[in-house]
Amino acid sequence: MTPALVWITPPSGPLDFIADILGECEGDLSSLAVLHRRPDENVRTRLRSAGLLRTHCAARNVRLLTQDLELALCVGADGVHLPERGAPVSALRPHVSLLGASRHSRAGFEEAFEAGADYCTLSPVFASPGKQAPLGLTAFSAMTRGLGPVLALGGVINAATAHAAREHGAAGLATIRGVCSSATLLALLPPSHHLLDTLPPGGETVS
């Protein structure tokens, strides 16, 4: 299942806040994936931080992704999200159940999906600090139309930007800065998530 939201870790600093936020959320979080992205950590530190994150994610039925196969196998991650200059999608496809890829062109998307990617990300959709000029929603829609699931990344920081991206064809969202509390996390998940805690036994809505 394509994640409705990929929450990307900050590149440095403590990760305890992720466990705290996940613990504060009620309801089903199975549509959420956390991407362990720590490019500046050495191998030992990266292994430790990914292992701890795996424990926190498993406790809430949240999927964990890493950026390389070796780390995913070491910590028992649920999948891999490849950077654009990472390993070929086709090389990893037989070894993981969930495989994503960062791409920035129509040709890149077509290649990734043909090789077996489950989803791709496209960025930056909205303005994002330190990134190039945003694509905008019209360009996002045109570039991804008719392809496999593409997640909008870059500047997705609140319910308004999340809704706008989905309205323009985004199959899901990805964010780094958009989550700082349980409330902001829930705001980026699909609206159906917020109904889970209001449904009575049997799943029928209350009239």
Stockholm file with secondary structure:
# STOCKHOLM 1.0

chainA/1-207         MTPALVWITPPSGPLDFIADILGECEGDLSSLAVLHRRPDENVRTRLRSAGLLRTHCAARNVRLLTQDLELALCVGADGVHLPERGAPVSALRPHVSLLGASRHSRAGFEEAFEAGADYCTLSPVFASPGKQAPLGLTAFSAMTRGLGPVLALGGVINAATAHAAREHGAAGLATIRGVCSSATLLALLPPSHHLLDTLPPGGETVS
#=GR chainA/1-207 SS CCCSEEEECCSSSCCHHHHHHHHHCCSCCTTEEEECCCTTSCHHHHHHHHHHHHHHHHHTTCEEEESSHHHHHHHTCSEEEECTTSSCHHHHGGGCSEEEEECCSHHHHHHHHHHTCSEEEECCSSCCTTSCCCCCHHHHHHHHTTSSCEEEESSCCSHHHHHHHHHTTCSEEEESTTCSSHHHHHHHSCGGGGGGGGCCTTSCCCC
#=GC SS_cons         CCCSEEEECCSSSCCHHHHHHHHHCCSCCTTEEEECCCTTSCHHHHHHHHHHHHHHHHHTTCEEEESSHHHHHHHTCSEEEECTTSSCHHHHGGGCSEEEEECCSHHHHHHHHHHTCSEEEECCSSCCTTSCCCCCHHHHHHHHTTSSCEEEESSCCSHHHHHHHHHTTCSEEEESTTCSSHHHHHHHSCGGGGGGGGCCTTSCCCC
//
